[in-house]
Amino acid sequence: MTTKVLKHLLTLLCLIALANCKEKSAEPEFPGDDQFVSLSPEFEQALIDLKIDPDLVPDRQVRYEFIKSVDSLSIALDGSHLGLEGLEYFTNLRYFKLAANHKSTSSLNTYYYSFATGLNKDYIPPIDTLDVSRNEKLEFLDCSGRSDGGGYRSSIGYLKLGENSKLGRVISQFTMFSKVDLSGVANVQHLDFSGCYNLATLKVCNNSQLATLRSPQVKELYVASPKNVKATWEIGAGAILPCK
């Protein structure tokens, strides 16, 4: 083997090793059982109320051993500018239901969608972003807003999904996001985006298992094949287009 070939080989091995290091560093690192996880104050209070966090004095943290085995979580939060810091450490979470209720002192900011006036672009959702991209065992997710007769109040502004290959059902009614990436939820079977008036375009290009879909406001629906479209899908007058 010539010196030149050997140098090329060593360079290639170094590049492979560097790539592997980058991949490993990108993987989530979870603490030991006796270590603490940081929490947003409102999320911590919800965990205290559910007796998941046994510490009755809020300190914005919880020991990892108390949350690592939690597989079901249903929480309700009230207010504005709320957060769910620490949710990513619920490594065995399979069922998650979130009810985030908007409270505002401004009469102009009451509804995300008012039946009288339509969309309110000044509305601020209680939670800006719901990130479940690291909850890889998640099977069921409900993060819907709510209606009280005068309009809709959105719970979240944006939904971030990742490689949630076990996720089978997503219910996200009356939420504000204008786009959602479903490429990592290849096995999802049920999607409900009804009342999501900002969601004009929806792509289900990698979701061949999709049995039910509710998104009557969507204007453009991209599918991998027309054969995937079910008669039971509720998409209103939305155009069905091939994935690009």
C-alpha positions as CSV (number, residue, x, y, z in Angstrom):
1,M,0.0,0.0,0.0
2,T,1.5,3.3,-1.1
3,T,1.9,6.2,1.3
4,K,-0.6,8.3,-0.7
5,V,-3.3,5.5,-0.4
6,L,-2.6,5.1,3.3
7,K,-3.1,8.8,3.9
8,H,-6.4,8.7,2.1
9,L,-7.5,5.7,4.1
10,L,-6.6,7.4,7.4
11,T,-8.4,10.5,6.4
12,L,-11.5,8.5,5.5
13,L,-11.4,6.6,8.9
14,C,-11.1,10.0,10.7
15,L,-14.1,11.3,8.9
16,I,-16.2,8.2,9.7
17,A,-15.1,8.5,13.4
18,L,-16.0,12.2,13.5
19,A,-19.4,11.5,12.0
20,N,-20.1,8.8,14.6
21,C,-19.2,11.2,17.4
22,K,-21.6,13.8,16.0
23,E,-24.4,11.2,15.8
24,K,-23.8,10.1,19.4
25,S,-23.6,13.7,20.7
26,A,-27.0,14.4,19.1
27,E,-28.7,11.5,21.0
28,P,-30.5,12.6,24.1
29,E,-28.6,12.0,27.3
30,F,-30.7,11.1,30.3
31,P,-29.6,11.6,34.0
32,G,-29.2,9.0,36.6
33,D,-32.1,8.1,39.0
34,D,-30.8,10.3,41.8
35,Q,-30.2,13.3,39.5
36,F,-32.6,16.2,39.0
37,V,-34.4,17.4,35.9
38,S,-35.3,21.1,35.4
39,L,-39.0,21.9,35.1
40,S,-41.0,25.0,34.2
41,P,-42.9,26.2,37.4
42,E,-46.4,25.5,36.0
43,F,-45.4,22.0,34.8
44,E,-43.8,21.3,38.2
45,Q,-47.0,22.3,40.0
46,A,-49.0,20.0,37.8
47,L,-46.7,17.1,38.7
48,I,-47.1,18.0,42.4
49,D,-50.9,18.0,42.1
50,L,-50.7,14.6,40.4
51,K,-48.4,13.4,43.2
52,I,-45.7,12.5,40.6
53,D,-43.4,14.9,42.3
54,P,-43.4,14.1,46.0
55,D,-41.7,17.4,46.9
56,L,-44.6,19.7,48.1
57,V,-42.3,22.7,48.0
58,P,-41.8,23.9,44.4
59,D,-38.2,24.2,43.4
60,R,-38.4,23.9,39.6
61,Q,-36.9,20.4,39.6
62,V,-37.7,16.7,40.1
63,R,-35.6,13.6,40.5
64,Y,-35.5,11.6,37.3
65,E,-36.5,8.4,39.2
66,F,-40.0,9.9,39.8
67,I,-40.8,10.5,36.1
68,K,-38.9,7.9,34.1
69,S,-41.6,5.2,34.4
70,V,-44.6,7.5,33.9
71,D,-46.5,6.2,30.9
72,S,-49.7,8.3,31.1
73,L,-50.0,12.0,31.8
74,S,-53.1,14.3,31.7
75,I,-52.5,17.9,32.8
76,A,-54.4,21.1,32.6
77,L,-52.7,24.5,32.8
78,D,-54.1,28.0,33.0
79,G,-52.5,31.2,32.0
80,S,-50.2,32.6,29.4
81,H,-46.6,32.2,28.4
82,L,-46.6,28.7,29.9
83,G,-43.9,26.1,29.3
84,L,-43.4,22.3,29.5
85,E,-39.7,22.2,30.2
86,G,-38.8,18.7,31.4
87,L,-41.4,16.8,29.3
88,E,-38.6,15.4,27.1
89,Y,-37.4,13.4,30.1
90,F,-40.6,11.4,30.3
91,T,-38.9,8.6,28.4
92,N,-41.7,6.0,28.8
93,L,-44.7,8.3,28.1
94,R,-47.3,6.6,25.9
95,Y,-50.4,8.7,26.6
96,F,-50.3,12.5,26.9
97,K,-53.3,14.8,27.1
98,L,-52.8,18.6,27.5
99,A,-55.5,21.2,28.2
100,A,-53.9,24.6,28.3
101,N,-56.5,27.4,28.9
102,H,-55.9,30.9,27.8
103,K,-56.4,33.7,30.3
104,S,-56.1,37.3,29.2
105,T,-57.0,40.7,30.6
106,S,-57.5,42.0,27.1
107,S,-60.9,41.6,25.5
108,L,-59.2,41.8,22.1
109,N,-57.2,38.6,22.8
110,T,-60.0,36.3,24.0
111,Y,-60.4,34.0,21.0
112,Y,-58.1,32.5,18.5
113,Y,-61.1,32.2,16.2
114,S,-64.3,34.2,17.0
115,F,-67.5,33.1,15.4
116,A,-68.4,36.8,15.0
117,T,-65.1,38.1,13.5
118,G,-63.1,35.1,12.3
119,L,-59.4,34.7,12.9
120,N,-57.6,36.8,15.6
121,K,-53.9,37.1,14.6
122,D,-53.2,38.9,17.9
123,Y,-54.2,35.9,20.0
124,I,-51.3,34.5,22.1
125,P,-51.7,30.8,23.0
126,P,-50.9,29.6,26.5
127,I,-48.1,27.4,25.2
128,D,-46.1,28.7,22.2
129,T,-44.6,25.3,21.2
130,L,-45.5,21.7,22.3
131,D,-42.4,19.6,21.6
132,V,-42.9,15.9,21.9
133,S,-40.1,15.0,19.5
134,R,-38.1,13.2,22.2
135,N,-41.0,11.3,23.6
136,E,-40.3,8.4,21.2
137,K,-42.7,5.9,22.9
138,L,-45.7,8.2,22.6
139,E,-48.8,6.5,21.2
140,F,-51.6,9.0,21.9
141,L,-51.5,12.8,21.9
142,D,-54.3,15.2,22.5
143,C,-53.4,18.9,22.7
144,S,-56.7,20.5,21.6
145,G,-57.9,23.9,22.4
146,R,-61.5,24.4,23.4
147,S,-64.7,26.2,22.4
148,D,-67.1,28.0,24.8
149,G,-69.8,29.1,22.4
150,G,-68.3,32.4,21.3
151,G,-65.3,31.0,19.5
152,Y,-62.2,28.8,19.9
153,R,-59.3,29.2,22.3
154,S,-56.1,27.6,21.1
155,S,-53.9,25.7,23.5
156,I,-50.7,25.8,21.5
157,G,-49.1,27.8,18.7
158,Y,-47.0,25.1,17.2
159,L,-46.7,21.3,17.4
160,K,-43.2,19.7,17.0
161,L,-43.1,16.0,16.2
162,G,-40.0,13.9,15.6
163,E,-39.4,10.3,15.0
164,N,-42.5,9.3,16.9
165,S,-42.9,5.9,15.1
166,K,-45.3,4.5,17.8
167,L,-47.7,7.5,17.6
168,G,-51.0,6.2,16.4
169,R,-53.5,9.1,17.2
170,V,-53.1,12.8,17.2
171,I,-56.0,15.1,18.3
172,S,-55.1,18.7,17.9
173,Q,-58.3,20.6,17.4
174,F,-58.5,24.4,17.5
175,T,-54.8,24.9,17.4
176,M,-52.9,27.7,15.7
177,F,-50.1,26.1,13.8
178,S,-49.9,26.8,10.0
179,K,-47.8,23.7,9.3
180,V,-47.0,20.4,10.9
181,D,-44.3,17.9,9.9
182,L,-45.7,14.4,9.9
183,S,-42.8,12.7,8.2
184,G,-41.6,11.0,11.4
185,V,-45.0,9.6,12.4
186,A,-45.2,7.0,9.6
187,N,-47.6,4.7,11.6
188,V,-50.1,7.3,12.6
189,Q,-53.7,6.1,12.0
190,H,-55.9,8.9,13.2
191,L,-55.4,12.6,12.8
192,D,-57.8,15.3,13.9
193,F,-56.9,18.9,12.9
194,S,-60.5,20.2,12.8
195,G,-60.8,23.9,13.7
196,C,-57.2,24.6,12.8
197,Y,-57.9,27.5,10.5
198,N,-54.3,28.5,9.9
199,L,-53.5,25.0,8.5
200,A,-54.1,25.6,4.8
201,T,-51.6,22.9,3.6
202,L,-51.2,19.4,4.9
203,K,-48.8,16.7,3.8
204,V,-49.4,13.1,4.5
205,C,-46.8,11.8,2.1
206,N,-45.3,9.3,4.5
207,N,-48.4,8.2,6.3
208,S,-49.8,5.2,4.5
209,Q,-51.4,3.8,7.6
210,L,-53.7,6.8,8.0
211,A,-57.3,5.6,8.4
212,T,-59.1,8.7,9.6
213,L,-58.4,12.3,8.9
214,R,-60.3,15.4,10.1
215,S,-59.1,18.6,8.6
216,P,-62.1,20.2,6.9
217,Q,-60.4,23.6,6.6
218,V,-57.4,22.4,4.6
219,K,-57.1,23.9,1.1
220,E,-54.3,21.6,-0.2
221,L,-53.8,18.0,0.9
222,Y,-50.6,16.2,-0.5
223,V,-50.7,12.4,-0.7
224,A,-48.2,9.8,-1.9
225,S,-50.9,8.1,-3.9
226,P,-54.6,8.7,-4.6
227,K,-55.2,5.1,-3.4
228,N,-54.3,6.3,0.1
229,V,-57.3,8.6,0.2
230,K,-60.2,7.2,2.2
231,A,-63.9,8.1,1.7
232,T,-64.2,8.7,5.4
233,W,-61.6,11.5,5.4
234,E,-63.1,14.9,6.2
235,I,-61.2,17.4,4.1
236,G,-64.0,19.6,2.9
237,A,-63.3,21.1,-0.5
238,G,-59.6,20.8,-0.2
239,A,-57.6,19.9,-3.4
240,I,-55.9,16.5,-3.3
241,L,-52.4,16.8,-4.8
242,P,-49.5,14.4,-5.4
243,C,-46.5,14.7,-3.1
244,K,-43.6,16.5,-4.6
